[in-house]
Amino acid sequence: MVMNEDKDTKLRLLESARKEFIEKGYNKASLRSICADAKVTTGALYFFYKDKDDLFEEVMKEPLAELYGVIKTHFISENESTELPDGMEGDIKAAEAIVKVLFKKRDLFLMMLTKAQGSKLENIRDEFVAFVESHYRSFAYQFEKIAGKKFVGDEIIHWISHDEVDVFVYLLEHYEKEEDAIKAIPSIVSFLTGGWYALFR
C-alpha cells in the first residue's frame, strides 16, 4: 500500500514539474509551486529528489532516452554498411522517426533546448553535437579507409554535426504540427546528404 502511495506521489510530482518547467523554464520554476500543484509537502519532494536539478533530469530522462535510442538505431545501421547508399530512404525514415519522438513531447524538448540555463542539461545541444560527431568521425574514417585517402577534416565533420542537430532544433521551433515538419524532411535530407556524400565521391 505504501509503495503504491509513493508511486502515485512521484507521478504527481513529475506531472506538476513538467507543467512548471514548460511554463517557466528551469531557472524560474519553483519547487514550492510544483509541490502545491501536486498537493504534496516539500519534504515529500526531497524524499524522491535531491534538488531541482535532480527533478529536472528525471522529467527529461524518458524523452531523452527515447530520442537517443532512435538515433543510435540509425547510426548502427549506417555503421554496418560497407558502401555509400544510392538513395535517401534510410535517412528520411530515420529523420521522420526522430521528428515523431521530438513532437510527441514538443513542449518539453523546446523548453530543454531554450530554457534549461542553470541546469545540468543547459548544454544538451552541444552534447547531441558531440554524439553525432563521434558517429560521423567513425563513418568518415570507414570510407576513407576503403578509398585509401582522406576526404574531410575534423573541423568539417564538426560543422556537419552542428548543422544536422540544428536542423531538428529548427523544425521544433518553426513547426507546430508534426505532419508539417515531416513534409519538410525530404528536402532537408536531400540537401544534407547531397553535401555529405559529395565529399566522398
Secondary structure, DSSP 8 states (H G I E B T S, - for coil): -HHHHHHHHHHHHHHHHHHHHHHHHHHH--HHHHHHHHT--HHHHHHH-SSHHHHHHHHHHHHHHHHHHHHHHHHHHHHT-SS--SSSHHHHHHHHHHHHHHHHTHHHHHHHHHS-TTSTTTTHHHHHHHHHHHHHHHHHHHHHHHHTS----HHHHHHHHHHHHHHHHHHHHH-SSHHHHHHHHHHHHHHHHHHHHHTT-
